[in-house]
Amino acid sequence: MNLVSHGIDPKIDFSDIDEIRRTVEYANQLRVPERHPYGGDLVFTAFSGSHQDAIKKGFEHLERDAKAAGVDKDQFTWAIPYLPIDPKDIGRSYEAVIRVNSQSGKGGVAYLMKHEHHLDLPRRHQIEFSRVVQAKTDSEGGEITASAMWHIFEDEYLPTDSAPWGRFRLKGLSQTSVLDEDVHLTVKILDRGELKELTGKGNGPIAAFCNILQDYGVDVRVLDYYEHALSAGGDASAAAYLECSIGSEVFWGVGIDPNTTTASLKAVVSAINRAIR
């Protein structure tokens, strides 16, 4: 395996290291320690926040360099901090490379959200959400799995029909615009269960929505905005992340919808609901 890590093929099949480990454990009647080089269950796993951040950035650099070279990232030269070999080469997945517990920082949280749930959180949002996860791990101890992290994220940013929360819910919208003129927006929102239809205008749908809410008595301003598709294709949903000033505090909101405008307005509502939750 040391030869493999230096790019030399030893002509030995290590493509299923877990089966090799099980055979060794059976033959010797001794358990292979979790941190044993190459074969241990946790040998490729990072819990430390600084290690997780370095690995996350390493994967990002690898993807960017492979794309610039015009080759698939799996065929590009492996160079990831703290991972001397590609876990895939010995039958491991990337799923267990980064695990989140009370030692973890924003890098581990951001990695799991991106690679397991396709949500590429903006940097300042990573910091905010990592504090939420940190509070959870500090209070309950142990690890946070990818599925558990998604439930934390939903509970913090994305109310669902099965787990509703928040004062406002966006129920519908329509907009009209003429080139080089303000957007006229009409929205239907639930305010504590009561349906309201409100109208307003602004230099875009987000600005118009904020103007509507300010007229309604909610002091909200958008400070920053990020958006990306969750997958390829014309029918892909969009994720919108908005950093909003609400009163004297700043909150991030998240919206997911096939329509990018709807996703953005949902994100504004998410931030407001978090502020008054």
Beta strands, then each sheet from edge to edge (+ up, - down):
strand 1: 168-176
strand 2: 183-191
strand 3: 194-202
strand 4: 220-229
strand 5: 238-246
strand 6: 249-257
sheet 1: 1+ 2- 3+
sheet 2: 4+ 5- 6+
end
